[in-house]
Amino acid sequence: MGIKDALKSCIDGSYSRRELKKVIKCCYTIALAYLKMKTSSNTLYLYQNEQLEDLAWDFIADLFHKNDSGNLIKLSEYFTVSDLNKLDQNETEIELRKLVFTKVDDNIFRHLGENDPSLRKIIRNLKLAIRNTNCTGKVCYRDALIIVESDDDVSKPSMPPILCR
C-alpha cells in the first residue's frame, strides 16, 4: 500500500492503525528532512542546539488532531478523496510535502513569536508589505538587505524526493 492509499483511508475515516502510522511516518520524515535542510543552510539558527527529531514530532502533531468521530481534521481540510483520486503517487507526495512544509514553517514562526514578540511583528509587517506590492519574486535576506529575486533563477537544485512508499 502506497502513501496515496493510506492518505485516502485517513481522510475518509476508514483508516487502520497501520495506515495511520504510514502517513505519520511519512510526514515525520518530510518534516525532519526539511528541518535538517533549514539548519544546514543556517536559516534555522535558533534551533541549533535542539533535537530536530523532537521538533519534527512537535511541528507535525497538529496535522493528526482528531475530532470526536475520530476523523483527522487537518488532513481532511487539506485533502479530499476526490482530489487524491486525480493525483498520481508522486503528485500526492508533493502535496503532502507542501502541507508538512507549511505546518513546519507555521510552527517555527509561532515559536519564534512566542520567544520574541517584536520579531513576530517585524516578520508580519514584512510579509504584508511584500504581499501588498504584488511581489512575484523570491524574497531573501543578503548582506543586511532584503532582496527580491526573479523567479527565473532555476540554478539552485530542488529538494530530492522523499519516498514514502
N, C-alpha and C positions, 0 to 999 in steps of 0.2 A: 504494500500500500504506500503510495506516494504522499507527499505533503498536501497536495491538492485534495485528495480524497479525505484525508484526516481533517483538513480545514473545513471541508463541506460538512462533515459529520459534526464538528464542533459548532458550526453556525446553525445547523438545523436542529440541534439539541439531541441528536441520536448518537452522540459520541460515547465510545468506550474509554476506559481508563488508559488503554494503550494508545488510542488515537490522540487523546488529550496530551499525554506525555510526549508524543511525537511532535506536536505543534509547539509545546512549551520548550522542548529541547532545541528545536529549530530556531525559535525566537531568541532563546538564550545564546545560541551560537552566533547569530547575527549581531545581537547586542554586544557581546563580548568582543567580537572582531571589530566592530565599529568603535568601541571604546579604546581598544588597543591601537587602532589606526589614528584616532584623535590624540592619544597620549604620545605616540611616536612622532607625530607631526607637531608636537608642542602646542596644540590648540586646546588641550585639556590639562593645563599645568596645575590647576588647583587640586587635582586628584592624583598627583604623582605618588603619594605615599599610601594611598588606599588600595585595598584589594579590588581589582577590576572585576573579578568574578562576583564579589558581593554586590558591587554597584550594578552589574548587568542584571542580576536577580531582582534587585530593588527597583530598577528602572522599568522592567517589563511586567512587574507584578500586576499593575493596574489593568493590563490587557486581559487578564484572566479573572476579572471580577464577575461574579455570577449574581443573577437576580434570584428571587425566591423560588422560581421554577427550575433553577439550575442552568439557565441559558447564559452563555458568555456574552455579556452586554457589549463590550468594546469591539470584539471581533465581529459581532453581528451588525454593529453600526457601520463598520468599515466595509465589510464584505456582505454580499448576498449570494445565495446559492446560484441564482440565475447569472450573476456576474461571473462567478467562478466557472460556470459551465462554458462561458465564452472564451476563457483563458486557457492556454496550454500550461504545461508544468512549469516551464521557465518563466512565463509571464506571471504565474501565480507566485512564484518565489520572489520575483521583482516587486510585486505589490506588497507582499508580506514584509520584504526588506524595507520598503518605503514606510510602512506603518511602524516598524520597530525603530527605524532611524528617527522618525518624528517623535516617537514616545521617549526615546533616549534624550534627544535634544530638548524636549519639553521639560524633562526631569532635571537635566543639567541646569537649565535656565531657572527653574523653580528653586533648586537647591542653592544656586549662586545668589538668587534674590533673597532667600532667607538669611544668608550669611552677610550680604551686603545690599541693603535696600537701595542705596544710591546707584549702584551699578545696574540694578534692575531698571531703574528709571532711565538711565542713560541708554541702555540697550533698547528699551521700549521706544524711546524717542527717536533713536537712530532708525529703527525699523519703520516707524511711522513716516519719518521724513523720506526714506527711500521709497516706500510704498506710494506716498503722495506725489512723488515726482515721476511716476511711471517708469521707474528704472527697470531695464530689461537685461542688464548685465550682471556679472558676478561682483559682489561687494567683498573686498578683503582689506585687511589692515597690514600695511607695509611701511616700514621706516617712519613710524609715528603719523602716518597719513591714512585716511580711508580712501581706497581706490575702487573705482567702478571699472571692471574689465569687461570686454566684449565677450559674448557667448561663443564667439568664433574660435576661441583658443581651445583646441582639442588636443594639444600636445601632451597633456598630462594623462597618465594611464587611468583607466577606470578600475573600480574595485572588482577583484575577481569574484566569480560566482561562488556562493556558499551552497553546497549541495545538501539538501535536507531530505534526501531520499532514504 
